[in-house]
């Protein structure tokens, strides 16, 4: 999973903590430190400047996702691969 966000963003910290808690590997890209990364995140998000923006392995884009949206997206990907589902906690 690719994670676009910034350290000052409360939603970014929550989503990142959720990924860590559920052992979901991700690459974190700081949109605050890198203007090109910010522009890329905005493009991926359909022109929205909101963060976090996450790109799941199967291509689904999530903008400011809730924990339940993160779980649903990862479970969809895991089902396709025959893996056990993630429970939201």
N, C-alpha and C positions, 0 to 999 in steps of 0.2 A: 504494500500500500504506500502511496505517496501522500505526504501530509504537508500542506502549505499553511503556514501560520506565523504567529509572532508571540514572543514571550509575554508581552503586556496584555494579550487577549485572554480574557477569562474563559470563553468558549474553547479556545485552543488548548488551554491548560487542562480543562475538563476532558476534552476528547482525547488528548494525548495520554492522560492518566488512565482513561478507559482502555485504550489500546494496550498500554503497558500491563494493566491489571489482567487483561485477557490474553496476554502473550501473543499479541498480533505484531508481526514484524512490519516496520514501516521506515521509510526514509523521510526525515524531517527537513523541510526547506524553509528558511527564515525569510519571510516576505518583507520584514522590516529592514533587514540588512542588505537586501539585494533587490534593486529596482527591476531587473529583468525577471526575477522570480515573482515579484508582485504582479507584473504585467502578464506573466504566464498564468498565474492563478486566476486573475481576472478574466482572461480569455477562456480558460477551461470552465469557469463558472458562468459562462454565457454573458459576460459583460458586467456581472455583479462584482463589487469591490469587497464583499463580505468575506471574512475568514472565520474559522478554518475552511479550507477546501481540501477534500480528500478524494483521491482517485484509487478505486479498488482494483485488484488485479484483473478483474474481468471487464474493466473500463467504466463502471458506474461512477459518476461524479456526485459527491455529496457536498453541499454548502451549508455550513453551520448545522451539522447533523445533531440530533438528540442521541442519547445513548441507545435508545430503542431502534433508531434508524441505523446506527452503526451495527448493532446486532443483526438486524434484518438483512442488511446488505452482505455482511460476512457470512451469514447462514445461507443465503442464496448462492454465494460463491462456493461454499463448502459442500452444499448439496450436489452441485454440478460435478464436484471432484470426488464425491463419495465419502467425505469426512464428517466427523461428529459435529453437531451444531454447537454454537456458542450460546451460553445462557447469560442474559444481561444481569449484572450485579453492580 
